[in-house]
Amino acid sequence: MTAASERMVTVLSIDGGGVRGIIPGTILAFLESKFQELDGQNARIANYFDLVAGTSTVGLLTVMLTAPDENNLPLYPAKDINDFYLEHCPKIFPQRRTAGIDRIVKLCRVLSGPKYDGKYIRSLTEGLLGKTTLSQTLTNVIIPTFDVKLLQPTIFTTKEAKTNALKNSRLSDICISTSAAPTYLPAHHFETNDSKGNTRSFNLIDGGVAANNPTLLALTHISKDILINDPDFLHIKPMDASKFLVLSLGTGAANHEEKYSAEIASNWGLLEWTYNDGATPLIDAFMHSSSDVVDIHASTLFQVLHAQKNYLRIQDDTLTGAASSVDIATEENLQNLVRIGKELLKKPMSMVNLETGKFEQLHGEGTNEEALIRFARLLSQQRRLKQVEAES
């Protein structure tokens, strides 16, 4: 069998989740450490994936792992991601007291504008990324957003950015846009220009509105590219699951509890659906449902095509209290999320039950940590095959 026929398309997909990005950050730090054991201390996440997809604030995490520094290396090694979150999340999501009069002030702020002004995340991303554009990423990335003027998703991809100057946006603008969760952070407007004097205007909000779990978006993007542009690529037919190696990381989800009831929700109006005792039921509902439906579809695809070993989803659906929020950036909660990420590595592998939507243990399959070690070996092999392919 030739190297070309053995080659697979490798995909990393990371859900959106605000401060809960610490959970996949912990997973990725472990994975990168395994790459370094196999291939040396200079090994980085971007070296091992043909495509990295990330949504919402995790879009920034995606860019940190794939954007080049002055030495053409990724801006951040995975081991530094959590330190980044611990340092900056309290400034992106500054915490305020909610007792007494402050609770009324908080409610008025939610009704009159975004919960946070977004100034810090704008200055942070612009300072971090400067004028670096999407076409410069070290591997292909895909980051979804949603255009509120056009009322349709706007998907940013490295491949398109290299051929269409009007989609070759600054990475800072893309990160600010995909993080702009409704009611939490303000929408973002920017423009791009090409050499012919054409201008495109973007009016964007959080990518989670389009795809909070971008796994299927990534698979569809690759399959479409193969079908249209390179039908002979790696001898892969569109959606041939046996030729894909996909790692999908969740940012944790609330424990399956009866948080609300139809009896209670039947009396809600616009206010209660938008804001309910500090929570945002409507936004929570479509973000969680988006992630769950995509996981169910992806799991079904790989199972039906007898390639379930090629798809690894790591998710914790047992979060409670502050840990399940997207913006509680207290030191206590952030450190708790680090602990949850570490504990998730030690938990048994699980897979979503197609009937209930709940994660159930896969008996005899080991832990998530063991599964990641297996994936690290496979991804290392794929990297070597890609290097051979590039040299031939």
C-alpha positions in Angstrom: 0.0 0.0 0.0 1.4 3.4 -1.0 1.9 6.3 1.4 -0.8 8.2 -0.5 -3.4 5.5 0.0 -2.5 5.3 3.7 -2.9 9.0 4.2 -5.9 10.3 6.0 -7.4 13.7 6.5 -6.9 14.8 10.1 -9.3 17.1 11.8 -9.4 18.9 15.1 -12.8 20.4 16.1 -13.4 22.4 19.3 -16.8 23.6 20.5 -17.6 27.1 21.7 -18.1 27.6 25.4 -16.7 30.9 26.8 -14.5 30.3 29.9 -15.2 26.6 29.5 -12.5 26.6 26.8 -10.2 25.7 29.6 -11.5 22.2 29.4 -10.3 21.5 25.8 -7.3 23.6 26.6 -6.3 21.0 29.2 -7.0 18.1 26.8 -4.8 19.7 24.1 -1.9 20.4 26.5 -1.9 16.6 27.2 -2.1 15.7 23.6 0.7 18.0 22.6 2.9 16.5 25.3 2.4 13.1 23.7 3.4 14.5 20.3 6.5 15.9 21.9 7.3 12.5 23.4 7.0 10.9 19.9 8.5 13.6 17.7 10.5 16.0 19.9 10.0 19.2 22.0 9.2 21.4 18.9 6.1 19.4 18.1 2.9 21.5 18.0 -0.8 20.9 17.5 -0.8 22.6 14.2 1.8 20.1 12.8 -0.7 17.2 13.1 -4.0 18.4 11.7 -5.0 19.2 8.1 -7.8 21.4 9.5 -8.5 22.9 12.9 -12.1 24.2 13.5 -13.1 26.4 16.4 -16.2 28.4 17.4 -16.8 31.4 19.7 -14.1 32.2 22.2 -12.5 28.9 21.2 -12.0 30.5 17.8 -9.3 32.6 19.6 -7.9 29.4 21.0 -7.8 27.9 17.5 -5.9 31.0 16.2 -3.4 30.9 19.1 -2.5 27.3 18.1 -2.3 28.0 14.3 -1.2 31.7 13.8 2.5 32.3 13.1 4.8 34.2 15.4 7.9 36.0 14.2 9.7 32.6 13.8 6.8 31.1 11.9 5.9 28.9 14.8 2.5 28.8 16.5 1.9 31.8 18.8 1.3 29.5 21.7 2.2 26.0 22.7 -0.9 24.1 24.0 0.6 24.0 27.5 0.2 27.8 27.8 -3.4 28.0 26.7 -4.8 27.6 30.2 -2.5 30.2 31.6 -3.8 32.6 28.9 -7.4 31.8 30.0 -6.6 32.3 33.6 -5.0 35.6 33.0 -7.4 37.2 30.6 -10.9 35.7 31.2 -11.4 37.8 34.4 -10.8 40.9 32.3 -13.0 39.8 29.3 -15.8 38.8 31.7 -15.3 41.1 34.7 -17.4 39.9 37.7 -19.8 42.1 39.6 -21.8 41.6 42.7 -25.4 40.5 42.2 -26.9 41.2 45.6 -29.5 43.9 46.3 -29.4 46.9 44.1 -26.6 45.5 42.0 -28.9 42.7 40.8 -31.3 45.3 39.5 -28.5 47.2 37.8 -27.4 43.9 36.2 -30.8 43.2 34.8 -31.1 46.7 33.4 -27.8 46.3 31.7 -28.9 43.1 30.1 -32.1 44.7 28.8 -30.3 47.8 27.5 -27.1 46.3 25.9 -24.5 43.5 26.1 -23.5 42.3 29.5 -19.8 43.2 28.7 -18.5 46.0 26.6 -16.0 43.9 24.7 -13.2 46.5 24.9 -10.7 44.2 26.5 -11.2 41.3 24.1 -10.8 43.7 21.2 -7.6 45.2 22.5 -6.3 41.8 23.5 -6.8 40.2 20.1 -5.6 43.2 18.1 -2.5 43.4 20.2 -1.9 39.7 20.0 -2.5 39.2 16.3 -1.8 42.6 14.7 -2.3 42.6 11.0 -1.9 38.8 10.6 -4.6 37.6 8.2 -6.4 34.3 7.8 -4.3 33.2 4.8 -1.2 33.1 7.0 -2.2 30.3 9.4 0.2 27.4 9.7 -2.5 24.9 8.9 -6.0 25.2 7.5 -8.5 26.6 9.9 -12.3 27.1 9.8 -14.1 29.5 12.0 -17.9 30.1 11.8 -19.6 33.4 12.4 -23.1 34.7 11.7 -23.9 37.9 9.8 -26.9 39.7 11.4 -27.3 42.0 8.4 -27.6 39.1 5.9 -29.1 36.7 8.5 -26.9 33.9 7.3 -23.7 32.1 8.5 -20.3 33.5 7.3 -17.7 30.8 7.4 -14.0 31.8 7.4 -11.5 29.3 6.0 -7.8 29.5 5.3 -8.3 27.9 1.9 -10.8 30.5 0.7 -8.7 33.3 2.2 -5.8 32.3 -0.1 -8.0 32.7 -3.2 -10.4 35.5 -2.2 -8.9 38.7 -0.8 -12.4 39.8 0.4 -12.5 36.8 2.8 -8.8 37.2 3.8 -9.7 39.1 6.9 -7.5 39.9 9.8 -7.5 37.2 12.4 -8.2 39.7 15.1 -11.5 40.7 13.4 -12.5 37.0 13.0 -11.8 36.2 16.6 -13.7 39.2 17.9 -16.6 38.3 15.6 -16.9 34.6 16.5 -16.8 35.5 20.2 -19.6 38.1 20.1 -22.3 36.0 21.8 -25.7 37.7 21.8 -26.4 39.5 25.1 -22.8 38.9 26.3 -20.6 40.8 23.9 -21.3 43.4 21.1 -21.5 42.5 17.5 -18.5 43.4 15.4 -18.4 45.3 12.1 -15.4 45.4 9.8 -14.5 45.6 6.1 -12.0 44.0 3.7 -10.7 45.2 0.4 -9.1 43.6 -2.6 -6.6 44.9 -5.2 -9.3 45.9 -7.6 -10.9 48.3 -5.1 -13.8 46.1 -4.1 -15.0 46.2 -0.5 -16.9 43.7 1.5 -18.7 44.6 4.8 -19.2 42.2 7.6 -21.7 42.5 10.5 -21.0 39.5 12.7 -21.9 37.8 15.9 -20.9 34.5 17.7 -20.1 31.5 15.5 -22.1 29.4 17.9 -25.3 30.7 16.3 -24.2 28.9 13.1 -22.2 25.9 14.5 -21.4 25.7 18.2 -19.9 22.3 17.4 -18.1 22.8 14.1 -17.3 19.1 13.4 -19.8 18.5 10.6 -18.9 21.9 9.2 -15.3 20.8 9.0 -16.1 17.5 7.4 -18.4 19.1 4.8 -15.9 21.7 4.0 -13.2 19.1 3.3 -15.5 16.8 1.3 -16.7 19.7 -0.8 -13.2 20.7 -1.5 -12.2 17.2 -2.5 -15.3 16.8 -4.7 -14.9 20.1 -6.5 -11.1 20.9 -6.6 -9.2 17.6 -6.2 -11.3 14.5 -6.7 -8.2 12.3 -6.6 -6.9 13.7 -3.3 -5.7 10.7 -1.2 -8.1 8.5 -3.2 -10.8 9.8 -0.8 -14.5 9.9 -1.9 -16.6 12.6 -0.2 -17.5 11.6 3.3 -15.5 8.3 3.2 -15.3 8.1 7.0 -12.5 5.5 6.8 -10.2 8.2 5.5 -10.9 10.7 8.1 -9.3 10.9 11.6 -11.4 13.3 13.7 -10.8 14.6 17.2 -13.8 16.5 18.5 -13.5 18.3 21.9 -16.4 19.6 23.8 -16.3 22.4 26.4 -18.5 20.6 28.8 -22.3 20.8 29.2 -24.7 21.0 32.1 -25.7 17.9 33.9 -28.9 16.4 32.5 -31.2 17.8 35.0 -34.7 19.1 34.9 -33.7 22.7 35.1 -36.9 24.1 33.7 -40.3 22.6 32.9 -42.9 23.2 30.2 -45.2 24.4 33.0 -42.8 27.1 34.0 -41.6 28.0 30.4 -45.1 28.2 29.1 -45.6 31.4 31.0 -42.3 33.0 29.9 -42.2 36.0 27.6 -39.3 37.6 25.8 -37.7 38.8 29.0 -37.7 35.4 30.8 -36.4 33.5 27.7 -33.6 36.1 27.4 -32.7 36.4 31.1 -33.8 34.1 33.9 -32.0 34.3 37.3 -28.7 35.1 35.7 -29.1 32.5 32.9 -30.0 32.9 29.3 -32.4 30.0 28.5 -33.0 30.7 24.8 -29.3 31.1 24.0 -28.3 28.1 26.2 -30.9 26.0 24.4 -29.8 26.6 20.9 -26.1 26.5 21.7 -26.4 23.1 23.5 -28.8 21.6 21.0 -26.4 22.6 18.2 -23.5 20.8 19.8 -25.5 17.7 20.7 -27.2 17.3 17.3 -23.8 17.6 15.5 -22.3 15.0 17.8 -25.2 12.6 17.3 -24.9 13.0 13.5 -21.1 12.6 13.4 -21.3 9.6 15.7 -24.0 8.0 13.5 -21.9 8.6 10.4 -18.8 7.0 11.7 -20.7 4.1 13.3 -22.8 3.3 10.2 -19.7 3.4 8.0 -17.8 1.1 10.4 -15.2 3.7 11.2 -16.1 4.5 14.8 -12.4 4.2 15.8 -11.6 7.2 13.5 -13.9 9.6 15.5 -13.1 10.5 19.0 -15.4 12.8 20.9 -14.4 13.9 24.4 -17.1 15.7 26.3 -18.2 16.1 29.9 -22.0 16.4 30.3 -22.0 16.5 34.1 -21.2 20.1 34.8 -23.2 21.9 37.5 -23.5 25.4 38.9 -20.8 28.0 37.9 -18.9 25.4 35.9 -21.7 25.1 33.4 -21.7 28.9 32.7 -19.8 30.6 29.9 -18.8 33.8 31.7 -18.3 33.2 35.4 -14.6 34.1 35.4 -13.8 34.0 39.2 -10.5 32.4 40.2 -12.4 29.7 42.0 -14.4 28.7 38.9 -11.5 28.9 36.4 -9.4 26.7 38.6 -12.3 24.3 39.0 -12.5 24.1 35.2 -8.8 23.2 35.0 -9.6 20.4 37.6 -12.6 19.2 35.5 -10.4 19.0 32.4 -7.8 16.9 34.2 -10.4 14.6 35.6 -12.0 14.2 32.2 -8.7 12.7 31.0 -9.1 10.0 33.6 -12.7 9.2 32.9 -13.7 6.2 30.8 -14.3 6.7 27.1 -17.9 7.4 26.4 -20.1 7.9 23.4 -23.4 9.7 22.9 -26.4 7.4 23.1 -28.3 8.0 19.8 -31.7 7.6 21.6 -31.2 9.7 24.8 -28.4 12.1 23.7 -26.5 11.3 26.9 -22.9 10.1 27.1 -22.5 6.5 28.2 -19.4 4.6 29.1 -17.8 2.4 26.4 -16.9 -0.6 28.5 -13.5 -2.1 27.7 -12.3 0.9 25.7 -10.1 2.5 28.4 -10.0 6.1 29.5 -10.0 9.3 27.4 -6.3 9.7 28.2 -5.6 6.2 26.7 -7.7 7.1 23.7 -5.7 10.3 23.2 -2.4 8.4 23.4 -3.7 6.1 20.7 -4.8 9.1 18.6 -1.4 10.8 19.1 0.4 7.7 17.6 -2.0 7.7 14.6 -1.6 11.4 14.1 2.2 11.1 14.4 2.1 8.4 11.7 0.0 10.7 9.5 2.4 13.5 9.9 5.3 11.4 8.8 3.3 10.2 5.8 2.5 13.8 4.9 6.2 14.7 5.1 7.1 11.8 2.8 4.4 12.9 0.4 5.7 16.5 0.4 9.3 15.3 -0.4 8.3 13.0 -3.3 
